[in-house]
Amino acid sequence: MSSASRVAYYYKDEVGDFDYGAGHPMRPYRIRLAHHLIGGYGMLERMNVSEPVRLPKEEMLKFHTEDYINFLQEVKPMHQQLLQRAAQADSEDDDLPAVVAHVLPQDVSAIAASFRKFGVDGDCPIFDRLYQFCEIYSGGSVGGAWKLNRGAADIAINWAGGLHHAKKAECSGFCYTNDIVLAILELLRYHQRVLYIDIDVHHGDGVEEAFWLSDRVMTVSFHRHGDGFFPQTGALSDKGLDAGRNYSLNFPLKDGVDDATYERLFASIIGSVMANYRPGAIVLQCGADSLTGDKLGPFNLTLRGHGSCVRLCKSFGVPLLLLGGGGYTVENVARAWTFETATALGMSEELNPELPFNSYMHEWGPHYKLHLEPDPQRVDCNDRAELQRIESNLLQQLKEVGGPPSVSYDTRTGRDEGLYGWKEEHASVRAEEARMDSAGDGIDGQGGRQHRGEFYANNRDQDASDMPSSASIAASAAANANGNGAMGIVRPRPVGTLNNHLPVGHPSAGAAAAASAAAAGKAAVKDEGVAPMEQ
């Protein structure tokens, strides 16, 4: 692939309006910052810029369970507020507030049970228009995969995507629907093997788990590991099972890893992966919480070290999907994804180190520089001998990988009916494919439209009539999830991982879980129906 790659770029300005809540470290606003900085450097004119179409429910169900998607569609902030108020009344040994007292006991218990079942906690709060957020970021990732499959682009970018912790029937670590798994499933329709690489500081557990039993997807994750660091998975010994044995690679790292070490290890492992696995497409999750100065990540990478991963993946000349992920110092996230967009375009060395004027200049002070410097106070805790041992172990693991996947593969349709249980596409999906094939474009919508808006900070949707019935919530709570992975395998959550994504002492940590537990046992409620929530 030449330096002048054809790049498809997905962005919808509305994504910057979504708000996880006051004090929450995840801020979708960072995607808007990145977009304006990318535009300030003149890169939008060099790409095929499109708005993602909201991903249809039938596409979501190619990975997620129907009861989980129904829950995400129906749940409202008022339900979480109800549980929090019930917990508050319980802790004060007082009567429930009037708004809660009018809710049936079984309703409170059913909502609490649903929250526990589907992983709602301080990490994953319920905010206004949550499911629309999922539709948008997932639509961009699947849309990028569609374009790559049809040869309409060499590289596709969706910085709103990359939410790698979401499970088949559970939200986790700020992630609700797993757009990465959905995009990979689309790529598998045209490619016999897909390589997934994760450079987020947190282990890419949701994607690894989805393909734990498969040799058609190799997952490689470089991440902080140990000392209870979220999500407490991704040990060197985690290699996959059955047909997927040796197709999950994990490189656990400690605090303070720097550019030189990271670049060398990444090049060594990924070079061997490409030689031994020979994927038809690559998905690279570019979580920016591995940068120096991140609020939750303890690594010491600069934009050049982080961006070198994009440069190397681009050099292999196979279709490449670039996605976002973590990153909680928002101005540095925007810097990184701007630099990596330029790398995809082959113009990273052209960027002026002085930031261009844009609509969000107040975010970049006081230095207004593009590049970051490593923190001289950050100690590199990685032992060289241990790193060499891990590297040698993974290289040996890769030598055991080879040959075609263990399942039959129809190159005409890209379907593997036996392993993934593909359903016939919905009529609307078939129609959209036909339109794309004739028009030569991807899931574009009208392309390039922007809807400006301020940072979203309201919970306006408090209409009690939108609340699911007690019967539907109870039925959802009683239904059994069909496993936690695309293959149906269940890997239990490690004990005590709730809220571990948030730093110790964070005001959101534990609040929702405590509210859910307290509300489930609260008995002093009246059988008088449901009253509207007070603003």
N, C-alpha and C positions, 0 to 999 in steps of 0.2 A: 504494500500500500504506500503510495507516494505521500510526500509531506502535504500536498494539496488534496486532502481527502474531502469527499462530499459528506458534509455533516448536517444531520437533521437535529433540530433543537426544539424541545417541547417546553412551553411555558404558558401558564394562565395566571394573570395578575391576581385573580381572586384567591389564589392559594396563600398569598401573604396576609389575608384578612383573618384566617383561622387562628384561634387563641386557645391554648391548652389551659389557661387560667393564670391568675396572678402568682408570680413567684416560680412558675414551672420553667425549667431550663430549656425545654424544647420550644422553639419559636419559629414557626413557618415563615415569619417575616424575613428571615435570613435569605430565603429564596428570592424575594423581591430585591433585597440589597444586591445579591449576586447579579441578578438580571440587569439592573441599572448600571452596575459597574462594567459588565460585559458590553452593554450598549455604549457606555462612555468610551470604551476602547475601540469602537467601530466594528465589533465582531458580528453583530446581528445581520449586517448586510452581506456577510460572507457565508451565512448558513441558510438552510431552509427552515424558517421559523414557523412553528405551528402551535395552535392551541390543542391540548389533549381533549378528546371526547371522553365524557364520563363513562367509565367501564360498565357495561350492562351486567345485570345480576347473573345472567347465565354464564358470563365469563368468570365472575368471581367464584362461581360454584365449581369451576374446573379444579380448584384446590380446596376452598373453604367449605365447611358443612353448611347446610341450608339453615339450621337452627341458629348458628352463629351469625350468619349474614342477616337473618331476620331480626335478631337481637340488635345488631348495629343499626339497622334501618329504623327500628322502633324506639330505641332508648333515647331519653331526653335528659338534659341537665337536671330537670325537676326531680327525677328519680334518685339521683345521687344526693341532691339537697334534702330530699325526704329522709333518706337514711342518716344523713349527717345530723339532721335535727332530732331524729329519734334517738341517736346515740348521745347527743348533748343532753336531752331530757333524762336519759337513763343515768348518765354520769352525775347529774345534779340531783338524782333521786326525786324527781319532780314529775308532775303530770306532763304528758306530751303536749307540745304546742297545738293550738287548735287545728292548724293545717294538717298535722299528722294524726290527730285524734279522730279525724273523720275518715281515715283510711282503714280498711279492714285488716285485721291481724295477718290473715293469710296473704294479703297483698304485700305487706311489708316483708314478710318472710320470703315470699316468692321472689321479690325484687332482690333481696339480699342474697338469696340462693343463686339467682342468675348472675349477679355481679361476681360471686365467688367462682362459679362455673366458668365464666368467660374471661376471668383474669382482670376485672376492673379493680384498680387500686390507685394509690397515689401516683404511680408511674403513668398509668393509663386512665386518666379521668374522662368523664363524659362531658363533652363541650358541645356548644350549639353547632348544628349542621355537620356533625361528625362524619356521617356516612357520605355526605357530599365531598368532604375532604378525601376520604378513601377512594371514591370514584375518580376524582381528578388525578391524584398522584399515581394510582394504579393504571389509569387510562394512558398517562404519558409513557409509562414503562412498557406496557403491552403495545402501544402505538409505535414506540421505537423498535420493538422486536418485529412488528409487522413490516415496517419499512426496510429493515435489514433483510428480512426473509425475501422480499421482492426485489432486492437489488437497487432500491431507490436511494440508498445512502450507504456509505462505508462505515460511518460512525453515527450513532444516535445518542443524544444526551437528554436526560430528564433529571435535573437536580432535585426535583421535588420527591423523587422516588428513593429507593434504597432502604426501605424500612424492614430490616432483616430479622427482627426478633419475633414477628407475628407468627402464630402457629395456625394449624388447620382449623381449630375451634377455640382459639384463645388469643387475646391481645397480650402483649408483653413489651416491656422496655420502650415505651412511647410509640409502639407500632400496633396497628389495628388490622389491616389487611396486608398480606405479603406480596407486594407488587413484583418483587424479584422472582419468586417462584412462578407467578402467573406469566411473567415475561419469558422465563426459561421454558415453560411448557409450550409457549407459542414458538420459540426458537426450535424446539425439538420436533416440530412438525416439518421442518425443512433440513435440519442438521442431525446427523447421527449421534454426535457427541457435542456437548456444551461444557465449557469451562467457566466456573464461577470463582471469582477472586474477591476477597474481602480485606480491605485495609483500614477498616474502622478500628478504634481502640478496643471495642467490645467484640467478642466472638460472634460470628454469624450463625447463631444456633438455629434459627428458624429455617434457613435455607438448607443447612446441613441435615437437619432432621427430616425435611421433606424428601430428600433424595438419599437417605441413609441406606436404603436397600438397592440402589440403582447404580449401574456402571455407565449409564448414558450421561450422567452429570458428575463431573469431578468438582468438589468444593475445596478451596484452599483459603485458609484464614490466618492472617498475621494479627495477633491481638495480645492485650494484657491478660495475664492469667495468674491465679493464685490469690491467697489472702482474702478469699470471699468476694473477689471482684466480679461484678455482674457479667454474664449470667451464670458463672461458675461451671461453664462447660468449655470444651475446646482443649482438652489435654492432648498431649502428644499421642497417647494410647488410643484416642478416639479415631478409628479408621474406617468405620462403616461395617455393615454386616451382610452376609450372604453374597448376592451378586455385587453388592456395593462394597465388599471388603477391599480395603486399600484405596478406595476412591474418595475418601474424606481425609484431607491433610490439614493438620493444625500445627502452627508454629507459635507456641506460647512464649511471650516475652515479659520482661519485668520493666519497672519504671525507668525513664530516662533514655531510652534507645535513641540514637542520633541518626542523622542522614547517612553517614558513611556506612555504618553497620546495617541499617535497614536496606539501603540500596543494594549492597553486596548480597545479603541473604535473599532478597526478593529476586534479584537477577538469577541467582544460582538455582533456587527452587522452581521458579516459573520457567526458566530455560529448560530444565529437565522435564517439567510437566509437558511443555510443548513438544519436546522430542519424543516422549514416551506415550502421550495420550492423543496428540494430534486432533484437537477439537476443531469443529467447523465454525464455532462462534465463541466469543468471550463476553462475559458480563462482569464488569468491574465495579464493585461498590466502593465509592470514594469517600467514606465517612471521614469528616474533617476533625473529629475529636481526637485523632492521633497527632494533631499539630501541637507544637509548643504553645503554652499559654491557654490551653483549653480549660474550661471550668470543671469538667469532669474527667478529662484524660490526662495521665501522667507521662506521656511520651514527650520527646523533644525534637520533633521533626519540623523542618521549615517547608515552605512551599516547593522548593526545589527537590527536596527528598521525597515528599509526598507526590509531587507531580512526575517524578521519574518513573513511577509505576505506570502512569498513563502513557508516557512516552514509550516504555518498553512494550506494553501490550499493543500499542498502535503499530509498532515495528514488525509484528508478526504477519500483518497483512490479511487478517481474517476479520469478518464483521465484528464490530465492537460496540457494546452497549454500556455507556457510562451513566452511573446513577449516583445520587447523593447518599445520605445516611445521617450518622451522628454529627455533632459539631455544635458547641454551646457557647463559644465566644463568637457572637454572630458576625462581627466585622471580619474576623479571621476566616470564618467559613466562606464568606463572600469572596475574600481575596483568593482562597485556594481554588474555588470552583471557577473563578475568572481565569486564573492562571492555567487551569487544566482544560478549560474550553479553548484557550489560545494554543495549548499543546496539541489538542485534537486538530486544530486548524493549521498547525505547523508554523505558528507565528509567536511562540512564547518568548523568543529572544528579541522580538520587535517591540515588546511592551515597554513603555516608558515607566521607569521605577517610581515616578511621581504620579499619583493617582489623577485621572482626568476628572474634570468637573462633571458632577451628576446631581441628581435631585436629593441625594442623601449624604452630602458632604459632611454634615454634622456627625455622622457615624465614624468618620475616619480620623478625626483629630487625636492628638495634636500633631502627628507627624505626617499624615497624608502620603504615606509610602505604600507601595504594593507588597514588598517582601518583608518577611519576618526574620528576626535573628534568634538563634537558639538561646535558651536561658542558661547563662553561665553558672547559675546556682543549682541547676537541676543535675543531680548525680546520676550517672548511668549505672544502674544496678545489675546489668547483664554481664554474667561471667563469660569470658571468651571461650573457655574450654567447654562450658555447658552449651553455648550456642553452636559450637562445632559438633558436639555430640548430637544435638537435635537435628542439625542440618544433615549430618551423615545418615541418621536414622530415616529421615524423610526421603533422601536420595535413594536409599536402599528400598524403601517402600515403593518408590516409583519404578524401580527396576522390575518389580513383580507385576506391573500393569502393562497390558499389551493385548493386541488382537481386537477384533470387533466386539461390540456389546453382546451380551449373552441373550438378547431377545431379537426376534425378527423385526425387520424395519421396512416399511413400505415407502420407497423413495418417491413414489408418485404423490402420496398424500402426506407423508411425514408422520403418519399415525402409528402408534404402537398400542393396539387395542388391549393386549393382554396385561401389560405392565401398568399403564396409566389409566385404563378404564375410560378412554375418550368417549364422549357422547357425540352424537351427530350435532353439528352446529345448529343453533337456532336460525330460523329463516332470515332474521335481520342480520345475523353475522354473515351468512352466505351472500346476502345481497350486498353487504358492505365490501366483502372480498371482491365480488364481481366489479363493483364500482371502482375499487382501488386498482384492480388489474387493468381496467380499461383507461383509467385516468393517470395511472403511474404515480399515485401518491399514497400516503399512509393514512392513519387515523388522524386526520388533520382538522376536522371541523371546518371553519371558514378561514383559518390561518391568520396568525398575527394579531388578532384583536386583543386589546388590553382594556381591562376595566379597573380604573384607578379607584383606590379606596384607602381610608385610613386603617391603621392597625385595629383589628377587630377585638373588642374588649367588653362585649355585652353578652348576657344570657337572656335573650329576649323571648325565646320560644318556651314560654311557661304555661301554655294552654293545657289545662288538665284534660281536655277532651282528646289531646294527642297521646295521652298515657295509654299504653297497652292494657287491655282488660286483664283482670286478675287471672282469668282462665288461660289467656294466651301466655302470660308470663309464667304461670305455674306449669303449663304444658312444656314451655321452652326449658324451664329449669329441670323438669323431670326427664326430658329426653336425653338419651346417652349420646355423647359425641362419638363420631365414627373415627376414633384415633386422633393422634396429633401430628400425623405426617402424611405426605402425599401417598405413601405406600401403606398407610394404615397402622404404622408402628406407633406405639405410645412410649415416649421417653419421659419418665416422671420429672416434674420440676424439683430441683434440689431443695431440701428443707431450708426454710428461712430466706428464700430469694425475693419474696415480695418487697418491692420498693428499694432493692439494693442498687438499682440504677441511679437513684437519687443519693446525694451525699448524706452522711450521718448528720442528724440534726436539721435536715431540710424540713421546712414547715409542712410540706405536702406528704412527707414520708409517713406512712402508717395511718394517716387520717381516714382515708376511705376504707381501708381494711378494718380498722377499729369500728367505724360507723356501721359497716355491714354486719359485723359480728354482734354488735350491741343491738342493732335493730332487729336481727333475726330472733332474739330472745325477749324482745319487749312485748309484754302482754297487755298493758294498760291502754288499750285502744278501743274505740267505740265502733259499733256496726252501723254506721250512718252514711255509707257511700263515700265518694271521693269529692273533695272540695278543691277549687282552684288554688294553685300556689300563690302566695303573696309575693309581690315584687320586692 
